[in-house]
């Protein structure tokens, strides 16, 4: 499971991201893997800038760089141990 961070700041906990199609629907496009640290990563819309997606201030603060569009915040499997 992952958390969906929307551009309006809303965070939806434990969304169903069990398939590629579900992940793509949640973020609105092709997945781009963005590592954060050894415990977590984000999936962002690979074409978010091209599509003119709005900045995501919450995700940008977490990533310490500009992130646009809705994102999935995920934990690496090793973080669950």
TAZI-V148557 format. One record per residue. N is the residue number from 0. RES is the residue in three letters. NEAR is the number of other C-alpha atoms within 8 Angstrom. D_LAST is the distance of its C-alpha to the last C-alpha in whole Angstrom. Layout:
# TAZI-V148557
<<N | RES | NEAR | D_LAST> <N | RES | NEAR | D_LAST>>
This chain:
# TAZI-V148557
<<0 | UNK | 8 | 15> <1 | UNK | 12 | 16> <2 | UNK | 12 | 19> <3 | UNK | 14 | 22> <4 | UNK | 14 | 24> <5 | UNK | 11 | 28> <6 | UNK | 13 | 31> <7 | UNK | 5 | 32> <8 | UNK | 9 | 29> <9 | UNK | 7 | 28> <10 | UNK | 8 | 24> <11 | UNK | 8 | 23> <12 | UNK | 7 | 20> <13 | UNK | 8 | 18> <14 | UNK | 9 | 20> <15 | UNK | 7 | 21> <16 | UNK | 9 | 20> <17 | UNK | 7 | 20> <18 | UNK | 6 | 22> <19 | UNK | 7 | 24> <20 | UNK | 6 | 27> <21 | UNK | 10 | 25> <22 | UNK | 12 | 24> <23 | UNK | 12 | 27> <24 | UNK | 8 | 29> <25 | UNK | 10 | 26> <26 | UNK | 14 | 27> <27 | UNK | 8 | 31> <28 | UNK | 10 | 31> <29 | UNK | 9 | 29> <30 | UNK | 11 | 26> <31 | UNK | 8 | 25> <32 | UNK | 8 | 22> <33 | UNK | 8 | 22> <34 | UNK | 8 | 19> <35 | UNK | 9 | 18> <36 | UNK | 6 | 16> <37 | UNK | 6 | 13> <38 | UNK | 9 | 11> <39 | UNK | 12 | 13> <40 | UNK | 13 | 16> <41 | UNK | 12 | 19> <42 | UNK | 13 | 22> <43 | UNK | 17 | 25> <44 | UNK | 16 | 29> <45 | UNK | 8 | 30> <46 | UNK | 8 | 33> <47 | UNK | 12 | 33> <48 | UNK | 7 | 35> <49 | UNK | 6 | 38> <50 | UNK | 6 | 38> <51 | UNK | 6 | 38> <52 | UNK | 9 | 35> <53 | UNK | 7 | 35> <54 | UNK | 10 | 33> <55 | UNK | 15 | 30> <56 | UNK | 10 | 30> <57 | UNK | 9 | 27> <58 | UNK | 10 | 25> <59 | UNK | 13 | 27> <60 | UNK | 8 | 26> <61 | UNK | 6 | 22> <62 | UNK | 9 | 23> <63 | UNK | 6 | 26> <64 | UNK | 6 | 28> <65 | UNK | 9 | 30> <66 | UNK | 11 | 29> <67 | UNK | 14 | 31> <68 | UNK | 14 | 30> <69 | UNK | 14 | 28> <70 | UNK | 14 | 24> <71 | UNK | 14 | 21> <72 | UNK | 12 | 18> <73 | UNK | 11 | 15> <74 | UNK | 10 | 11> <75 | UNK | 10 | 10> <76 | UNK | 6 | 8> <77 | UNK | 6 | 6> <78 | UNK | 8 | 6> <79 | UNK | 6 | 4> <80 | UNK | 4 | 0>>
